[in-house]
Amino acid sequence: MKIDYNPVVMYGNFNAPQQSIYRDCDELFNRITREKKGPPEMLFFVIKGKSAIIYEHVKQYCDTVKGVQSQAVDGFNVMKKGGDRSYHANLLLKVNSKLGGTTVVLETNFTDAQNPTVLPT
C-alpha cells in the first residue's frame, strides 16, 4: 500500500439531512476516484461532536451504497486527545485492520503436530 501525502479534503454541513449527507459522500467518493485515478480504499470522516445520526448515515452510505471501508472519528476527541499516543495508536490499529493489514505474525505455528509446544502450568 502506498501512502498518499496529499489527501482529498472536503467539508460537509453538520446539520444536513440524510440525502444531503449521501450526496456529499458520493461527491467525495467520485472526486477521489477522479483525482487519484481509482476508487479509495477507505474514507475517513472527522465528525463534529458525537452525532449518532451523521455517523449512522455515513457508515450506511459507505457499507451499503459503495462498499468501501470507512472510519469516523469525533472531531472533539481528535482535538482534545491530539497528544494522546494511545488514542492514535488504537485508531491506527482499527484502520490497519480494516485495510487488511497484519499487526503480528507468528514465526512458527505453535499448533504444529510435529513440534508441539508445551506451556508451563
N, C-alpha and C positions, 0 to 999 in steps of 0.2 A: 504494500500500500504506500502510495506516495503522498506526502503531506503537502497540502496547498496552503501557502502562507498568505494568499490573497483571497479570503473567502468572500462570497456574495453576501452582503448585508442588506436587510430590508426591514423597515419599521411598519408595524401594524397599529390598528386602533384598538385600545384596551377595551372599549365599550361596544365593540362591533357585534352584530348579530351573527348567528351560525353561518348563514350563506356568505356573509362578507368574509368571515374567517376562512371558509373553504376557498373563496375566490382569491384571497391573499396568499394562502398556502399554494394554490395552483399556480399563481403568478410567480411565486418564489421558485417552485419546482421547475417551471418552464424556463425561467431566467437562468437558473443554474445549468440546466440541460443545454441551453443555447450558448452561454458564455464559456462553459467548461467542456463543451463538446461531448456531453454524455450525462446520463442521469446521476443524481447524487447517491452516495452510499448511505448517507444519514442527513437528516435535517435537524438542526439544533435550535431550540427556541428558548429565549430568556423572557419569561412572563412576569409582568408587573404584579407583584403580590401573589397570594395563594388563591388564584381564581380557578376553582374546580371546573367551572363552565368552560372557560377558554382551554384549559388543559384537556378536558374531555373532547372538545371539538377538534383540537389539533391532533390528538392521538387517534381519534376516529378517522380523520382525513388520511393521516399517514398510514395507519394499519389497514384500513378497508378500501380506501379510494385508490391510493397509489402503491401500497405495499412496500413502503420504504421505512427503514429504521428511523426512529426519532428519539430525541432526548429533550425533555422540557425541564427547565430549572426555574426556581423562584428568583427573580432579579434581586429581591431584598437579601436573600441568603448569599448570592454571589457577591454583592457589595459588602455586606456585613462580615462575611467569612472570607474576604479577599485574601487574608494572610493565613487562613486555616488550612494547613497542609493536608490534614486528614480528610477534610471536606472534599478538596480537589482530588485527592488520591482515590476516594470512594467513587467520585463522579467518573474519573478516568477508567476505573475498573468496570463500571457499568457500560461505558462507551466501548471499551475494548471487547467486552463480552458480546455486545450487540453486533459488533462488526466481525465477529467470528475469530477474534484473537485468542491466544492462549497466554496464560499467566505463569503456569507451572507445568513442566513436563517431567515425568519420572524417567530417570536414567535407565533403570531396569524395571521390568514388570514384577512386582512383588507377589503376584499370584501365579507365577510360572511354576508348573508342576515339577520341572526338573531341578529347580533351585528354590525350594520352599524357604520362606523366611519365618523364623521362629521369633516371636516377640516375647520379651521377658514379662513374667506375670507378677 
